[in-house]
């Protein structure tokens, strides 16, 4: 049985820079404590629904994608990227990770 949560990296996050490693680590610990085994991470945000964030929530390597990167999000800078460490931490707790980008949502602005 799959039991878990879905959370955005920056979408509707409580802080301007989006979620951060410590918060995500506490979430993993709580999930493991309650027998949860799956975490789905939304890797995009849309200004239409969250004015403080818009774009990809990871460091992009292709310069053509740079304009689509959410520059307010902590995880989008290669120096502060933390999701890769969260994936490692999740594996230690037997929690599977899904990374998804809901590109079906169109931001007309």
VMD Tcl script that draws the C-alpha trace (Angstrom):
set ca {
  {0.00 0.00 0.00}
  {1.22 3.48 -0.85}
  {0.65 6.05 1.85}
  {2.14 9.52 1.75}
  {2.01 13.21 1.00}
  {2.37 15.58 -1.89}
  {4.18 18.88 -1.26}
  {5.42 21.69 -3.45}
  {9.03 22.85 -3.35}
  {7.91 26.46 -3.58}
  {4.18 26.32 -4.31}
  {2.27 27.87 -1.40}
  {5.34 27.55 0.86}
  {5.32 29.41 4.16}
  {8.61 31.20 3.42}
  {9.52 33.46 0.46}
  {12.36 31.14 -0.63}
  {10.10 28.09 -0.66}
  {10.63 24.97 1.38}
  {14.06 24.12 2.74}
  {16.08 21.07 3.77}
  {15.28 21.20 7.49}
  {11.53 21.41 6.95}
  {11.60 18.59 4.42}
  {13.73 16.45 6.74}
  {11.23 16.96 9.58}
  {8.46 15.93 7.18}
  {10.34 12.73 6.28}
  {10.85 11.93 9.96}
  {7.16 12.45 10.70}
  {6.18 10.35 7.70}
  {8.46 7.51 8.78}
  {7.14 7.73 12.34}
  {3.60 7.23 11.03}
  {4.42 4.44 8.56}
  {4.16 6.54 5.41}
  {6.19 5.38 2.41}
  {5.77 7.87 -0.45}
  {6.45 11.58 -0.99}
  {5.48 13.35 -4.19}
  {7.31 16.63 -4.84}
  {5.81 19.27 -7.12}
  {8.81 20.81 -8.89}
  {7.03 23.79 -10.49}
  {5.00 26.77 -9.36}
  {2.72 29.12 -11.23}
  {2.41 32.83 -10.50}
  {-1.25 32.68 -11.45}
  {-1.86 30.61 -8.29}
  {1.13 31.66 -6.15}
  {2.28 35.23 -6.92}
  {5.64 34.80 -5.16}
  {6.75 31.90 -7.32}
  {6.73 31.01 -10.98}
  {8.67 28.39 -12.86}
  {10.92 25.38 -12.40}
  {12.08 24.61 -8.86}
  {15.45 23.09 -9.68}
  {18.75 24.34 -11.12}
  {18.54 24.18 -14.90}
  {21.59 23.34 -16.98}
  {20.23 24.33 -20.37}
  {20.55 28.11 -20.75}
  {17.37 28.15 -22.85}
  {15.42 27.05 -19.77}
  {16.91 29.68 -17.46}
  {14.04 32.10 -18.12}
  {11.62 29.49 -16.75}
  {13.46 29.01 -13.42}
  {11.78 30.30 -10.24}
  {14.57 32.59 -9.09}
  {12.90 33.10 -5.66}
  {13.13 29.40 -4.83}
  {16.06 28.22 -2.69}
  {16.25 24.87 -4.52}
  {16.83 26.48 -7.93}
  {20.37 27.61 -7.14}
  {23.00 24.88 -7.56}
  {24.71 26.13 -4.37}
  {21.58 25.76 -2.23}
  {19.79 22.88 -3.99}
  {18.58 20.39 -1.38}
  {16.12 18.00 -3.05}
  {18.91 15.60 -4.03}
  {19.82 15.27 -0.33}
  {16.14 14.80 0.58}
  {15.98 11.90 -1.90}
  {18.94 10.27 -0.11}
  {17.33 10.87 3.30}
  {14.02 9.42 2.08}
  {15.74 6.27 0.85}
  {17.21 5.73 4.33}
  {13.66 5.87 5.73}
  {12.23 3.55 3.02}
  {10.19 6.40 1.57}
  {9.86 6.55 -2.20}
  {10.09 9.91 -3.95}
  {8.21 11.10 -7.02}
  {9.33 14.30 -8.75}
  {6.70 15.79 -10.98}
  {6.19 18.89 -13.03}
  {2.57 19.70 -13.73}
  {3.14 21.34 -17.07}
  {-0.50 20.78 -18.03}
  {-1.32 23.97 -16.11}
  {-0.93 26.91 -18.43}
  {0.01 30.29 -17.04}
  {-1.43 32.77 -19.54}
  {0.47 35.63 -17.91}
}
mol new
graphics top color blue
foreach p $ca { graphics top sphere $p radius 0.5 }
foreach p [lrange $ca 0 end-1] q [lrange $ca 1 end] { graphics top cylinder $p $q radius 0.2 }
display resetview
